[in-house]
Amino acid sequence: MSQIPTLLIPLQGGVGVYGVNDWLGSMSFLLCEEILFAKDYATVDKLKALITGASLQVERKFSSVRQVPNHLHLMLTSNHSSDRRYLILDVAEDRIGDKAWFGRIYRDLAEGGTAQFLNYLLNYPLGSWHPRELLKTAEAIEAQQESANSELQWLQACVDDDHIVGHSGMDKWTLGQRIEVEVLRKAYVRFCQDHKLHADNPIMFGKQLTKLFGKRVRKTVSGPGGELGPRPWAYSIPTGEDLARRISAELGVPVPDAEKRPTTCCLSPTSAL
């Protein structure tokens, strides 16, 4: 049995994937080392096309560009979080430096182990399982949470601390009450600055909060001397447990265990509303 064509190559910024890449035309398995996302959406889109596309665009040096059937299967190794579309596995570290353990593996591969493993995979009974049904591992959920937009990351931090994270006032705004938009916006921007995240503009920020909490509201308060005027716009922020469910639903991941989340009891400035 012939071995599958394999190439071990560091893939950085799409180098080797586009341009002179006719070697990809007959490739079945590609191992990409030291993958780093780093918010490089252009390169991520190229990887998505390599994974799901029915055809590949290949180019031979001093020749024309052509389309060939895509038989490529990718395996990515990285020390960084990856995208939720991939099956993400966390490799144990207990065999680091164990030359004897790895030596047996390399000897087996040299003695036909690669072909044996391919034969095992080709003959393994899959039943009704389909390769598109990716397992949702704990590592995949963690990577999905870490790659969430800045609003969701900020709100998850609020759930973990049970108050609005980033608020610079003396008192803490606890969850489960109506909070002014301006207070939320300033806290969100400060959180992004502290964590080196891109803060969306007020319009995008408002759309994300409206999606999670419903439309913003404001009420008019009557006083002894008549109308005091409209109060500032505010959102009704749910409790930490409810907010955690909404964040998980937005990300499409299981709801985290409430008992494992840290909580902090603090006095909220309810008199401000």
C-alpha positions as CSV (number, residue, x, y, z in Angstrom):
1,M,0.0,0.0,0.0
2,S,1.4,3.4,-1.0
3,Q,1.8,6.0,1.7
4,I,-0.3,9.2,1.5
5,P,1.6,12.1,0.1
6,T,2.6,14.2,3.1
7,L,4.3,17.5,3.4
8,L,5.6,19.1,6.6
9,I,5.7,22.8,6.2
10,P,5.4,25.9,8.4
11,L,2.4,27.9,6.9
12,Q,2.8,31.6,7.6
13,G,0.6,34.2,6.1
14,G,-0.5,31.9,3.3
15,V,3.0,31.4,2.0
16,G,3.2,28.2,0.0
17,V,-0.6,28.0,-0.5
18,Y,-1.0,30.5,-3.3
19,G,1.5,31.5,-6.0
20,V,3.7,28.7,-7.3
21,N,1.9,25.9,-5.6
22,D,1.4,23.1,-8.1
23,W,2.6,20.6,-5.4
24,L,-0.8,21.0,-3.7
25,G,-2.5,19.4,-6.7
26,S,-1.6,15.9,-5.7
27,M,-1.5,16.5,-1.9
28,S,-3.8,14.5,0.3
29,F,-2.5,15.4,3.8
30,L,-0.8,18.7,4.8
31,L,0.6,19.3,8.2
32,C,0.9,23.0,9.1
33,E,3.2,23.9,12.0
34,E,3.1,26.9,14.4
35,I,-0.2,28.3,13.2
36,L,-1.0,31.7,14.7
37,F,-4.3,33.5,14.1
38,A,-3.3,37.0,15.3
39,K,-6.5,38.5,13.8
40,D,-5.2,37.8,10.3
41,Y,-8.7,37.2,8.8
42,A,-7.3,37.1,5.2
43,T,-5.2,34.1,5.9
44,V,-7.9,32.4,7.9
45,D,-10.3,32.8,4.9
46,K,-7.6,31.1,2.7
47,L,-7.5,28.2,5.2
48,K,-11.3,27.8,5.1
49,A,-11.2,27.6,1.3
50,L,-8.5,24.9,1.5
51,I,-10.6,22.9,4.0
52,T,-14.1,23.1,2.4
53,G,-13.5,24.1,-1.2
54,A,-14.3,21.5,-3.9
55,S,-11.4,22.6,-6.0
56,L,-8.0,24.2,-5.6
57,Q,-6.3,26.9,-7.7
58,V,-2.8,25.7,-8.5
59,E,0.0,27.4,-10.5
60,R,3.1,25.9,-11.9
61,K,6.2,28.1,-12.4
62,F,6.3,29.7,-15.8
63,S,2.9,28.0,-16.6
64,S,-0.8,28.9,-16.4
65,V,-3.1,28.7,-13.4
66,R,-5.6,25.9,-13.3
67,Q,-8.3,24.4,-11.1
68,V,-7.9,20.8,-9.7
69,P,-10.0,18.7,-7.4
70,N,-9.4,19.3,-3.8
71,H,-8.3,16.1,-1.9
72,L,-6.5,18.0,0.8
73,H,-6.8,17.3,4.5
74,L,-5.2,19.7,7.0
75,M,-3.7,19.2,10.4
76,L,-2.7,22.3,12.3
77,T,-0.3,22.4,15.3
78,S,-0.2,25.6,17.3
79,N,0.6,27.0,20.8
80,H,-2.3,29.4,20.2
81,S,-6.1,29.2,20.2
82,S,-7.7,28.3,17.0
83,D,-11.0,28.8,15.2
84,R,-14.2,27.1,16.3
85,R,-14.6,25.4,12.9
86,Y,-11.7,23.0,13.7
87,L,-11.6,20.0,15.9
88,I,-9.4,21.3,18.7
89,L,-7.5,18.9,20.9
90,D,-5.2,19.8,23.8
91,V,-2.1,17.5,23.8
92,A,-0.9,16.3,27.2
93,E,2.6,17.4,28.2
94,D,3.5,14.3,30.3
95,R,5.7,12.9,27.4
96,I,7.8,16.0,26.9
97,G,11.4,14.9,26.6
98,D,10.6,11.2,26.7
99,K,12.9,10.0,24.0
100,A,12.3,6.3,24.6
101,W,8.5,6.8,24.1
102,F,8.9,8.8,20.9
103,G,11.7,6.6,19.7
104,R,9.3,3.6,19.6
105,I,6.8,5.6,17.5
106,Y,9.5,6.7,15.0
107,R,10.8,3.2,14.7
108,D,7.3,1.9,14.0
109,L,6.7,4.6,11.4
110,A,10.0,3.7,9.7
111,E,8.9,0.0,9.6
112,G,5.7,0.6,7.8
113,G,3.6,2.2,10.5
114,T,2.4,5.0,8.3
115,A,0.8,2.6,5.8
116,Q,-0.6,0.5,8.7
117,F,-2.2,3.6,10.3
118,L,-3.7,4.6,6.9
119,N,-5.1,1.2,6.5
120,Y,-6.6,1.4,10.0
121,L,-8.3,4.7,9.3
122,L,-9.7,3.5,5.9
123,N,-11.2,0.4,7.5
124,Y,-12.4,1.9,10.8
125,P,-16.3,1.5,11.0
126,L,-17.8,5.0,11.1
127,G,-21.4,4.0,11.3
128,S,-23.7,6.9,10.8
129,W,-21.1,9.5,11.8
130,H,-20.2,12.1,9.2
131,P,-16.8,14.0,9.1
132,R,-18.7,17.3,9.1
133,E,-20.0,16.5,12.6
134,L,-17.1,18.0,14.6
135,L,-16.7,17.0,18.2
136,K,-17.3,19.9,20.5
137,T,-14.3,19.5,22.8
138,A,-13.6,21.6,25.9
139,E,-10.6,23.1,24.0
140,A,-12.9,24.1,21.1
141,I,-15.3,25.8,23.5
142,E,-12.5,27.7,25.2
143,A,-11.1,28.8,21.8
144,Q,-14.6,29.9,20.7
145,Q,-15.0,32.0,23.9
146,E,-11.6,33.5,23.5
147,S,-12.3,34.4,19.8
148,A,-15.6,36.1,20.6
149,N,-16.1,39.7,19.8
150,S,-15.0,42.3,22.4
151,E,-18.5,42.9,23.7
152,L,-19.0,39.3,24.5
153,Q,-15.6,39.0,26.1
154,W,-16.4,42.0,28.3
155,L,-19.8,40.7,29.3
156,Q,-18.3,37.3,30.2
157,A,-15.8,39.1,32.4
158,C,-18.8,40.9,34.0
159,V,-20.5,37.5,34.6
160,D,-17.3,36.1,36.2
161,D,-17.0,39.1,38.6
162,D,-20.8,39.6,39.0
163,H,-20.5,43.3,38.3
164,I,-19.8,45.7,35.4
165,V,-16.1,45.3,34.8
166,G,-14.2,48.4,33.7
167,H,-16.4,50.9,35.6
168,S,-14.1,53.5,37.2
169,G,-16.4,54.8,39.9
170,M,-16.1,54.1,43.6
171,D,-19.1,51.8,43.7
172,K,-19.6,48.7,41.6
173,W,-22.6,48.2,39.4
174,T,-24.0,44.7,40.1
175,L,-25.8,42.8,37.4
176,G,-29.6,42.3,37.4
177,Q,-30.6,45.9,37.1
178,R,-31.1,48.8,34.7
179,I,-27.8,50.5,33.9
180,E,-27.2,53.7,31.9
181,V,-25.8,53.2,28.4
182,E,-23.0,55.8,29.1
183,V,-21.9,53.8,32.1
184,L,-21.8,50.6,30.1
185,R,-20.0,52.2,27.2
186,K,-17.2,53.7,29.3
187,A,-16.7,50.4,31.2
188,Y,-16.6,48.5,27.9
189,V,-14.0,50.8,26.3
190,R,-11.8,50.7,29.4
191,F,-12.0,46.9,29.5
192,C,-10.9,46.8,25.8
193,Q,-8.0,49.2,26.6
194,D,-6.9,47.1,29.5
195,H,-7.0,43.9,27.5
196,K,-5.7,45.3,24.2
197,L,-8.9,44.6,22.4
198,H,-10.5,46.6,19.6
199,A,-13.5,48.6,20.9
200,D,-16.4,48.8,18.5
201,N,-18.0,52.2,17.8
202,P,-21.1,53.2,19.8
203,I,-23.4,52.1,17.0
204,M,-22.0,48.5,16.8
205,F,-21.8,48.4,20.6
206,G,-25.5,49.4,20.9
207,K,-26.5,46.8,18.3
208,Q,-24.8,44.0,20.2
209,L,-26.3,45.0,23.5
210,T,-29.8,45.4,21.9
211,K,-29.4,41.9,20.5
212,L,-28.7,40.5,24.0
213,F,-30.8,42.7,26.2
214,G,-33.6,44.1,24.0
215,K,-34.1,47.8,23.2
216,R,-32.8,50.4,25.5
217,V,-35.3,52.3,27.6
218,R,-35.7,55.5,29.6
219,K,-38.3,56.7,31.9
220,T,-39.6,60.2,33.0
221,V,-39.7,60.9,36.7
222,S,-42.2,63.2,38.3
223,G,-41.2,65.3,41.3
224,P,-42.9,67.8,43.6
225,G,-42.1,70.7,41.3
226,G,-43.3,68.9,38.1
227,E,-41.5,67.0,35.5
228,L,-37.8,66.5,36.0
229,G,-37.2,65.5,32.4
230,P,-36.3,62.3,30.7
231,R,-33.8,60.0,32.4
232,P,-30.8,58.7,30.4
233,W,-31.0,55.8,28.1
234,A,-30.4,52.5,29.8
235,Y,-30.4,48.7,29.2
236,S,-31.9,46.2,31.6
237,I,-29.0,43.9,32.4
238,P,-29.9,40.4,33.5
239,T,-28.5,38.5,36.4
240,G,-25.2,36.8,36.0
241,E,-26.7,33.3,35.5
242,D,-29.1,34.7,32.9
243,L,-26.4,36.7,31.1
244,A,-24.2,33.6,31.0
245,R,-27.0,31.7,29.2
246,R,-27.4,34.5,26.7
247,I,-23.7,34.7,26.0
248,S,-23.5,30.9,25.5
249,A,-26.5,31.0,23.2
250,E,-24.9,33.7,21.1
251,L,-21.7,31.7,20.8
252,G,-23.5,28.3,20.4
253,V,-21.7,26.6,23.3
254,P,-22.9,24.8,26.4
255,V,-24.0,27.0,29.3
256,P,-21.1,27.1,31.9
257,D,-21.6,25.6,35.4
258,A,-22.8,28.4,37.6
259,E,-21.1,26.8,40.6
260,K,-17.7,27.2,39.0
261,R,-18.0,30.9,38.3
262,P,-16.6,33.2,40.9
263,T,-19.0,35.7,42.4
264,T,-18.4,38.9,44.3
265,C,-20.8,40.6,46.6
266,C,-20.8,44.4,46.4
267,L,-23.0,47.4,46.9
268,S,-24.5,48.8,43.7
269,P,-25.4,52.5,43.4
270,T,-29.1,52.0,42.9
271,S,-29.8,55.5,44.0
272,A,-28.1,56.7,40.8
273,L,-31.1,55.4,38.9
